């Protein structure tokens, strides 16, 4: 399933990127995540997401640091089944963290901010209870005229570039 999930993420991000490039869409991170999740992701997921109730936006997952906050919210989480979540003890199928650079934002995403996201995904996927969890760091930039997505995948604490950059003009 890991490769199938990677293929779904890549193809759905390609589709999403083409959609926002063609429409001239603008928005912030939350709007982008919502548009992606209930559009391109569901369109490409097939049997991997059998029920849209497997998708959570800004939902809790267990925190990686012991002794602190027990849970932390993540941008987009796909659970193994409908009605599962961090409170039911389920480990996610996928955790996606997004960073969006867009004209409608006052500030751009910083390098250290993105590195912190990647470090968290490495550590989260390295935990034994998350052996089946895939982490994805998505960096979406749509300052005209270029629309671009960078995508890194994390499994078992290891980082892989799925795509260096997908662009649409």
C-alpha contacts under 8 A as a table, 3 or more apart, distances in Angstrom:
res1	aa1	res2	aa2	distance
1	X	4	X	5.03
1	X	5	X	6.08
2	X	5	X	5.18
2	X	6	X	6.24
2	X	134	X	7.48
3	X	6	X	4.99
3	X	7	X	6.12
4	X	7	X	5.09
4	X	8	X	6.27
5	X	8	X	5.07
5	X	9	X	6.22
5	X	48	X	7.29
6	X	9	X	5.12
6	X	10	X	6.16
6	X	153	X	7.89
6	X	162	X	7.64
7	X	10	X	5.19
7	X	11	X	6.02
8	X	11	X	5.28
8	X	12	X	5.86
8	X	41	X	7.49
8	X	44	X	5.92
8	X	45	X	5.81
9	X	12	X	5.23
9	X	13	X	6.02
9	X	41	X	7.15
10	X	13	X	5.23
10	X	14	X	6.17
10	X	162	X	7.42
10	X	163	X	7.77
11	X	14	X	5.08
11	X	15	X	6.24
11	X	44	X	7.02
12	X	15	X	5.04
12	X	16	X	6.05
12	X	36	X	8.00
12	X	40	X	5.01
12	X	41	X	5.21
12	X	43	X	7.51
12	X	44	X	5.68
12	X	45	X	7.99
13	X	16	X	4.88
13	X	17	X	5.94
13	X	36	X	7.74
13	X	40	X	7.07
13	X	41	X	7.62
13	X	149	X	7.74
14	X	17	X	5.16
14	X	18	X	6.23
14	X	166	X	6.91
15	X	18	X	5.17
15	X	19	X	6.16
15	X	40	X	6.16
16	X	19	X	5.03
16	X	20	X	6.27
16	X	36	X	6.21
16	X	39	X	7.81
16	X	40	X	5.55
17	X	20	X	5.36
17	X	21	X	6.04
17	X	147	X	6.91
17	X	148	X	7.26
17	X	149	X	7.45
17	X	166	X	7.90
17	X	167	X	7.48
17	X	168	X	6.77
18	X	21	X	5.12
18	X	22	X	6.01
18	X	168	X	6.24
19	X	22	X	5.30
19	X	23	X	6.16
20	X	23	X	5.19
20	X	24	X	5.71
20	X	25	X	4.99
20	X	26	X	7.74
21	X	24	X	5.32
21	X	25	X	6.92
21	X	147	X	6.28
21	X	168	X	6.18
21	X	169	X	6.54
22	X	25	X	7.96
26	X	102	X	7.14
26	X	103	X	7.63
26	X	104	X	7.02
26	X	142	X	7.91
27	X	30	X	7.97
27	X	31	X	5.73
27	X	32	X	6.37
27	X	102	X	6.98
27	X	104	X	6.35
28	X	31	X	5.45
28	X	32	X	6.16
28	X	100	X	6.54
28	X	101	X	7.81
28	X	102	X	6.74
28	X	104	X	6.81
28	X	105	X	6.68
29	X	32	X	5.09
29	X	33	X	6.12
29	X	98	X	6.80
29	X	99	X	6.46
29	X	100	X	5.23
30	X	33	X	5.20
30	X	34	X	6.23
30	X	75	X	7.80
31	X	34	X	5.23
31	X	35	X	6.09
32	X	35	X	5.17
32	X	36	X	6.01
33	X	36	X	5.15
33	X	37	X	5.95
33	X	57	X	7.63
33	X	75	X	7.17
33	X	76	X	7.09
33	X	98	X	7.49
34	X	37	X	5.21
34	X	38	X	6.18
34	X	57	X	7.35
35	X	38	X	5.73
35	X	39	X	5.76
35	X	40	X	7.78
36	X	39	X	5.15
36	X	40	X	5.27
36	X	41	X	5.93
37	X	40	X	6.45
37	X	41	X	5.03
37	X	42	X	6.44
37	X	55	X	7.64
37	X	76	X	7.78
38	X	41	X	6.44
38	X	42	X	5.81
39	X	42	X	5.73
39	X	43	X	6.07
40	X	43	X	4.96
40	X	44	X	6.18
41	X	44	X	5.38
41	X	45	X	5.86
42	X	45	X	5.17
42	X	46	X	7.44
42	X	49	X	7.33
42	X	52	X	7.55
43	X	46	X	7.33
45	X	48	X	5.49
45	X	49	X	5.63
46	X	49	X	6.31
46	X	50	X	7.10
47	X	50	X	5.10
49	X	52	X	6.65
49	X	54	X	6.74
49	X	78	X	7.92
50	X	54	X	7.88
50	X	81	X	8.00
51	X	54	X	5.83
51	X	81	X	7.44
51	X	82	X	6.13
52	X	55	X	5.76
52	X	82	X	7.47
53	X	56	X	7.45
53	X	81	X	7.73
53	X	82	X	4.85
53	X	83	X	6.36
54	X	78	X	5.43
54	X	79	X	4.85
54	X	80	X	6.65
54	X	81	X	5.52
54	X	82	X	4.65
54	X	83	X	6.76
54	X	84	X	7.11
55	X	76	X	7.15
55	X	77	X	5.82
55	X	78	X	4.69
55	X	79	X	6.46
56	X	59	X	5.70
56	X	76	X	5.73
56	X	77	X	5.06
56	X	78	X	6.37
56	X	79	X	7.87
57	X	74	X	7.23
57	X	75	X	5.44
57	X	76	X	4.61
57	X	77	X	6.42
58	X	73	X	5.32
58	X	74	X	5.05
58	X	75	X	4.65
58	X	76	X	6.19
58	X	77	X	7.87
59	X	72	X	7.80
59	X	73	X	4.83
59	X	74	X	5.71
59	X	75	X	7.12
59	X	76	X	7.34
59	X	77	X	7.03
60	X	71	X	5.68
60	X	72	X	5.11
60	X	73	X	4.16
60	X	74	X	6.33
60	X	85	X	7.56
60	X	86	X	6.07
61	X	71	X	5.43
61	X	72	X	5.61
61	X	73	X	6.20
61	X	74	X	7.02
61	X	85	X	7.54
61	X	86	X	5.13
61	X	92	X	7.88
62	X	70	X	5.99
62	X	71	X	4.38
62	X	72	X	6.34
62	X	86	X	6.32
63	X	66	X	7.53
63	X	69	X	6.75
63	X	70	X	5.46
63	X	71	X	4.62
63	X	72	X	5.55
63	X	124	X	7.94
64	X	120	X	7.89
64	X	123	X	7.04
64	X	124	X	5.98
65	X	68	X	6.16
65	X	69	X	7.80
66	X	69	X	7.94
66	X	70	X	7.57
67	X	70	X	7.52
69	X	72	X	7.18
71	X	86	X	7.92
74	X	77	X	6.83
74	X	95	X	7.06
74	X	96	X	7.17
74	X	97	X	6.36
75	X	95	X	7.70
75	X	96	X	6.14
75	X	97	X	5.30
75	X	98	X	6.50
76	X	95	X	5.94
76	X	96	X	5.03
76	X	97	X	6.64
77	X	92	X	6.63
77	X	93	X	7.65
77	X	94	X	5.68
77	X	95	X	4.61
77	X	96	X	6.23
78	X	92	X	5.87
78	X	93	X	5.49
78	X	94	X	5.07
78	X	95	X	6.57
79	X	82	X	7.16
79	X	84	X	6.13
79	X	85	X	6.69
79	X	90	X	7.41
79	X	91	X	7.13
79	X	92	X	4.56
79	X	93	X	5.28
79	X	94	X	7.04
80	X	84	X	7.16
80	X	90	X	7.66
80	X	91	X	7.67
80	X	92	X	6.30
80	X	93	X	5.62
81	X	84	X	5.76
84	X	87	X	7.87
84	X	88	X	5.90
84	X	89	X	7.87
84	X	90	X	6.11
85	X	88	X	5.38
85	X	89	X	6.76
85	X	90	X	5.72
85	X	91	X	7.71
85	X	92	X	7.66
86	X	89	X	5.29
86	X	90	X	5.74
86	X	91	X	7.08
87	X	90	X	7.54
91	X	129	X	6.94
91	X	130	X	5.97
91	X	132	X	7.87
91	X	133	X	6.93
92	X	95	X	6.74
92	X	130	X	7.50
92	X	132	X	7.94
92	X	133	X	5.70
93	X	132	X	6.51
93	X	133	X	4.71
93	X	134	X	6.16
94	X	133	X	5.38
94	X	134	X	4.64
94	X	135	X	5.63
94	X	136	X	7.46
95	X	133	X	7.42
95	X	134	X	6.40
95	X	135	X	4.85
95	X	136	X	6.23
96	X	135	X	5.86
96	X	136	X	4.64
96	X	137	X	5.98
96	X	138	X	7.09
97	X	117	X	7.02
97	X	135	X	7.91
97	X	136	X	6.25
97	X	137	X	5.10
97	X	138	X	6.14
98	X	137	X	6.09
98	X	138	X	4.74
98	X	139	X	5.90
98	X	140	X	7.41
99	X	109	X	6.68
99	X	114	X	7.23
99	X	137	X	7.97
99	X	138	X	6.28
99	X	139	X	4.87
99	X	140	X	6.25
100	X	108	X	7.93
100	X	109	X	6.95
100	X	139	X	5.89
100	X	140	X	4.77
100	X	141	X	5.81
101	X	105	X	7.11
101	X	107	X	7.94
101	X	108	X	5.42
101	X	109	X	6.11
101	X	139	X	7.84
101	X	140	X	6.24
101	X	141	X	4.65
101	X	142	X	6.40
101	X	143	X	7.28
102	X	105	X	5.64
102	X	108	X	7.50
102	X	141	X	6.09
102	X	142	X	5.37
102	X	143	X	5.67
103	X	106	X	7.65
103	X	142	X	7.54
103	X	143	X	6.04
105	X	108	X	7.12
109	X	113	X	6.74
109	X	114	X	7.24
110	X	113	X	5.24
110	X	114	X	6.52
111	X	114	X	5.26
111	X	115	X	6.20
112	X	115	X	4.96
112	X	116	X	6.11
113	X	116	X	5.23
113	X	117	X	6.56
114	X	117	X	5.13
114	X	118	X	6.41
115	X	118	X	5.06
115	X	119	X	6.09
116	X	119	X	5.07
116	X	120	X	6.22
117	X	120	X	5.22
117	X	121	X	6.38
117	X	137	X	7.14
118	X	121	X	5.13
118	X	122	X	6.20
118	X	137	X	6.39
119	X	122	X	5.12
119	X	123	X	6.29
120	X	123	X	5.22
120	X	124	X	6.00
121	X	124	X	5.06
121	X	125	X	6.04
121	X	135	X	5.64
121	X	136	X	7.43
121	X	137	X	7.78
121	X	154	X	6.42
121	X	157	X	7.55
122	X	125	X	5.51
122	X	126	X	6.18
122	X	135	X	7.70
122	X	154	X	5.92
122	X	155	X	7.32
122	X	156	X	7.41
122	X	157	X	4.30
122	X	158	X	6.15
122	X	159	X	6.82
123	X	126	X	5.08
123	X	127	X	6.71
123	X	157	X	5.74
124	X	127	X	5.66
124	X	130	X	6.98
124	X	157	X	7.23
125	X	128	X	7.90
125	X	130	X	5.40
125	X	131	X	6.36
125	X	133	X	6.07
125	X	134	X	6.72
125	X	135	X	6.70
125	X	154	X	6.60
125	X	155	X	5.43
125	X	156	X	4.92
125	X	157	X	5.10
126	X	130	X	6.88
126	X	131	X	6.89
126	X	155	X	7.07
126	X	156	X	4.33
126	X	157	X	3.99
126	X	158	X	7.68
127	X	130	X	5.36
127	X	131	X	6.68
127	X	156	X	7.33
127	X	157	X	7.79
128	X	131	X	5.31
129	X	132	X	7.96
130	X	133	X	5.04
130	X	156	X	7.74
131	X	155	X	7.37
131	X	156	X	5.87
132	X	155	X	7.75
133	X	155	X	6.73
134	X	153	X	6.91
134	X	154	X	5.75
134	X	155	X	5.28
135	X	153	X	5.61
135	X	154	X	4.69
135	X	155	X	6.51
136	X	151	X	6.83
136	X	152	X	5.68
136	X	153	X	4.62
136	X	154	X	6.19
137	X	150	X	7.95
137	X	151	X	5.73
137	X	152	X	5.24
137	X	153	X	6.57
138	X	149	X	6.75
138	X	150	X	5.85
138	X	151	X	4.90
138	X	152	X	6.88
139	X	149	X	5.53
139	X	150	X	5.09
139	X	151	X	6.60
140	X	147	X	7.63
140	X	148	X	5.88
140	X	149	X	4.59
140	X	150	X	6.66
141	X	146	X	7.84
141	X	147	X	5.82
141	X	148	X	5.26
141	X	149	X	6.40
142	X	145	X	7.59
142	X	146	X	6.02
142	X	147	X	4.35
142	X	148	X	6.35
143	X	146	X	6.06
143	X	147	X	6.68
144	X	147	X	6.87
145	X	169	X	5.97
146	X	167	X	6.76
146	X	168	X	6.20
146	X	169	X	5.15
147	X	167	X	5.43
147	X	168	X	5.18
147	X	169	X	6.24
148	X	165	X	6.30
148	X	166	X	5.39
148	X	167	X	4.31
148	X	168	X	6.54
149	X	165	X	5.41
149	X	166	X	5.19
149	X	167	X	6.62
150	X	163	X	6.41
150	X	164	X	5.65
150	X	165	X	4.66
150	X	166	X	6.69
151	X	161	X	6.33
151	X	162	X	5.87
151	X	163	X	5.60
151	X	164	X	6.68
151	X	165	X	7.13
152	X	159	X	6.69
152	X	160	X	5.63
152	X	161	X	4.49
152	X	162	X	5.58
152	X	163	X	7.12
153	X	159	X	5.71
153	X	160	X	5.15
153	X	161	X	6.17
153	X	162	X	6.33
154	X	157	X	6.19
154	X	158	X	5.34
154	X	159	X	4.59
154	X	160	X	6.32
155	X	158	X	5.33
155	X	159	X	6.83
161	X	164	X	6.25
163	X	166	X	6.87
